[in-house]
Amino acid sequence: MIIQLTPPTITPATIIPIACIRPKRRNGFNISVQPHANQTVVHCYGHGGSGWTMLFGSVQRAITLFELTHPNKKDPIRIVGAGCMGLLSAIELRRRGYQIAGIIGKEPYDGASWRASGYFAFSGNASTSAEAQLIRELVTTTLAEYKNIEEGGHAYLNPSTVRLLPTYCKIGSDAALCCEYLVKSGIMPAGQPATLDFGSVQHENFIRYYNYHIQTTNLMRQLMQTIERLGISIEYRAIRSFSQLQDAVIFNCSGLGSAELNNDNGMVPLRGHLIMLKRTAEIEPLDYIVQTVEMQNDDEENLYLIPKHELVTTEYPDGLPCAGVLGTTYAPTDDMSEYDIIKLDAMEFEKLIERAKQFFGT
Ligand SMILES: Cc1cc2nc3c(=O)[nH]c(=O)nc-3n(C[C@H](O)[C@H](O)[C@H](O)COP(=O)(O)OP(=O)(O)OC[C@H]3O[C@@H](n4cnc5c(N)ncnc54)[C@H](O)[C@@H]3O)c2cc1C
C-alpha cells in the first residue's frame, strides 16, 4: 500500500527549536508510600519519556497504596508538582473524598508535561519480571482511560484530548515493537505494510498502525480547568524540602525536583530536542505520526513527526499555534556543564533539522 502524505514545512521562518527534559529515574519510576519525619509522603515520579502512557495507571496505583496505609480522609493533602501527575492526583483524590490543601509548582507551564509531544509509547525495558508486569498493568489501565476519553465517556476530560491516528513505524524500530505489543494484547488492530510517499521521496519498510495521540496541551488545559472548578488552589514557589510544608500528607509529583526533595540520586535529566512546526494560514495542522530510525553520520538516529496543535511554555504562556513537532533525542545531561549543554543543543538541533529535511525530501 502506498500512502501519500503531506510533508512538514521546514524553513527557518516556520520552525522553533525547543529543548525539554524528561524526568527519568535510573531504576524505574517511583510509586510508593514513605514515612518522612512526621509526614506521610506518597511518591509518584520518574516516568521518563512515558509519563503520558502510564499517567492514569500510575496515579491510580499511588492512591491505592496510600489508601491501604492511610484511610483517614480528614488530613488535607498537599500536592507538590503541577505537571500531569500532580494535577491528576489532586483531581482523583478529591473525587475519592479527600481534602486537598493545594498544589505547589515551581513556575506555571515549566515541566515536561506542557512541552511533551504525546503518543502512546513505552519501553518494555524492566530489570525484573515483576517490574515488567507492573508496567503492563499501568499501561493497560491508562490505555483503557484514553479509550474511554476518546469515546466520550470520561467524567471530566473530553474527546478533544485524545484520538486514534495513523502511525507509520519503520519495521524493527522501538516504536513498531511497542505497537506490536498493543496488537498482541488485542488493544490495537494488526498493522499493514506501507510505503510512504512524500512527493519527492518514498520510503518502504513501514507499517501503518492506529495508535493513540494525546493532545498534551489540551489535556493539561482541561486538567487545570477541572482543578479550578473543584476550587483547588495552585501556588507557584520552589520548595527545597518537604519539611517546609506543614501538611501531614504530601503527594510528591515533582518529577526531576525529586532529586533534591527526595534526595534521589537516581534521577537523570534526559534531554529531548524538538523542532516545533508553526501553524499559519498556509500551513495546515498535520494529522499523522511517523516514527523512524535513520542513519546519519554513520549513527542510527531517531526521527519522529507528531501532531501538536499548540505550544505552551513559560516563554509562550498564551500559546503558540503549531502544526506538529519533529523529534527527538534522548541525551542524559546530569554530568554536563551549562556551556556543554548549550553546545549540545546547537549540534542536536542542526542534526535534527538536517535528517528531517532529508527524510521528508523538503
Ligand atoms: C521531548 C519529550 C517528549 C515526550 N513524549 C512523550 C510521549 O510521546 N509519550 C509519553 O507517554 N510521554 C512523553 N514524554 C514524557 C512525559 O511528558 C513526562 O513523563 C511527564 O510529563 C512527567 O510528568 P510529571 O508530572 O511527572 O512531571 P513534570 O511535568 O515535569 O512536572 C513536575 C512539576 O513539579 C514541579 N516541581 C519540581 N520541583 C519542585 C520544587 N522543588 N518545588 C515546587 N515544585 C516543584 C514543577 O514545577 C512541575 O510543576 C515526553 C517528554 C519529553 C520531554
The ligand as a Tripos MOL2 file, in Angstrom:
@<TRIPOS>MOLECULE
LIG
   53    58     1     0     0
SMALL
NO_CHARGES

@<TRIPOS>ATOM
      1 C1         10.5540   15.7350   24.4890 C.3       1 LIG1
      2 C2          9.5970   14.9150   25.2990 C.ar      1 LIG1
      3 C3          8.6920   14.1030   24.6390 C.ar      1 LIG1
      4 C4          7.8490   13.2750   25.3610 C.ar      1 LIG1
      5 N1          6.9850   12.4780   24.6770 N.ar      1 LIG1
      6 C5          6.1790   11.6290   25.3550 C.ar      1 LIG1
      7 C6          5.3060   10.7740   24.6490 C.ar      1 LIG1
      8 O1          5.2020   10.8180   23.4290 O.2       1 LIG1
      9 N2          4.5520    9.8890   25.3810 N.ar      1 LIG1
     10 C7          4.6280    9.8210   26.7430 C.ar      1 LIG1
     11 O2          3.9490    8.9870   27.3460 O.2       1 LIG1
     12 N3          5.4260   10.6630   27.4420 N.ar      1 LIG1
     13 C8          6.2150   11.5370   26.7770 C.ar      1 LIG1
     14 N4          7.0640   12.3660   27.4660 N.ar      1 LIG1
     15 C9          7.1850   12.1970   28.9220 C.3       1 LIG1
     16 C10         6.1380   12.9490   29.7230 C.3       1 LIG1
     17 O3          5.9750   14.2440   29.2130 O.3       1 LIG1
     18 C11         6.6170   13.0020   31.1930 C.3       1 LIG1
     19 O4          6.9060   11.7000   31.6610 O.3       1 LIG1
     20 C12         5.5080   13.6060   32.0690 C.3       1 LIG1
     21 O5          5.0870   14.8450   31.5530 O.3       1 LIG1
     22 C13         6.0310   13.7750   33.5030 C.3       1 LIG1
     23 O6          5.0280   14.4250   34.2470 O.3       1 LIG1
     24 P1          5.2740   14.8500   35.7470 P.3       1 LIG1
     25 O7          4.0090   15.4570   36.2120 O.co2     1 LIG1
     26 O8          5.8370   13.6830   36.4860 O.co2     1 LIG1
     27 O9          6.4700   15.9210   35.6880 O.3       1 LIG1
     28 P2          6.5240   17.4250   35.1510 P.3       1 LIG1
     29 O10         5.5590   17.6920   34.0740 O.co2     1 LIG1
     30 O11         7.9640   17.7000   34.8690 O.co2     1 LIG1
     31 O12         6.0700   18.2740   36.4150 O.3       1 LIG1
     32 C14         6.8600   18.4350   37.5610 C.3       1 LIG1
     33 C15         6.2410   19.5120   38.4240 C.3       1 LIG1
     34 O13         6.9570   19.5630   39.6780 O.3       1 LIG1
     35 C16         7.2290   20.9160   39.9960 C.3       1 LIG1
     36 N5          8.4110   20.9600   40.8590 N.ar      1 LIG1
     37 C17         9.5860   20.3420   40.6700 C.ar      1 LIG1
     38 N6         10.4310   20.6310   41.6860 N.ar      1 LIG1
     39 C18         9.7630   21.4470   42.5330 C.ar      1 LIG1
     40 C19        10.1100   22.1100   43.7440 C.ar      1 LIG1
     41 N7         11.2950   21.9700   44.2990 N.pl3     1 LIG1
     42 N8          9.1700   22.9060   44.3220 N.ar      1 LIG1
     43 C20         7.9480   23.0680   43.7760 C.ar      1 LIG1
     44 N9          7.5630   22.4450   42.6300 N.ar      1 LIG1
     45 C21         8.4580   21.6470   42.0090 C.ar      1 LIG1
     46 C22         7.4620   21.5700   38.6420 C.3       1 LIG1
     47 O14         7.3400   22.9720   38.7560 O.3       1 LIG1
     48 C23         6.3360   20.9190   37.8360 C.3       1 LIG1
     49 O15         5.1290   21.6140   38.0740 O.3       1 LIG1
     50 C24         7.8950   13.2560   26.7700 C.ar      1 LIG1
     51 C25         8.7400   14.1400   27.4460 C.ar      1 LIG1
     52 C26         9.5830   14.9630   26.7240 C.ar      1 LIG1
     53 C27        10.4700   15.8890   27.4660 C.3       1 LIG1
@<TRIPOS>BOND
     1     1     2 1
     2     2     3 ar
     3     2    52 ar
     4     3     4 ar
     5     4     5 ar
     6     4    50 ar
     7     5     6 ar
     8     6     7 ar
     9     6    13 1
    10     7     8 2
    11     7     9 ar
    12     9    10 ar
    13    10    11 2
    14    10    12 ar
    15    12    13 ar
    16    13    14 ar
    17    14    15 1
    18    14    50 ar
    19    15    16 1
    20    16    17 1
    21    16    18 1
    22    18    19 1
    23    18    20 1
    24    20    21 1
    25    20    22 1
    26    22    23 1
    27    23    24 1
    28    24    25 2
    29    24    26 1
    30    24    27 1
    31    27    28 1
    32    28    29 2
    33    28    30 1
    34    28    31 1
    35    31    32 1
    36    32    33 1
    37    33    34 1
    38    33    48 1
    39    34    35 1
    40    35    36 1
    41    35    46 1
    42    36    37 ar
    43    36    45 ar
    44    37    38 ar
    45    38    39 ar
    46    39    40 ar
    47    39    45 ar
    48    40    41 1
    49    40    42 ar
    50    42    43 ar
    51    43    44 ar
    52    44    45 ar
    53    46    47 1
    54    46    48 1
    55    48    49 1
    56    50    51 ar
    57    51    52 ar
    58    52    53 1
@<TRIPOS>SUBSTRUCTURE
     1 LIG1         1 GROUP 0 **** ****
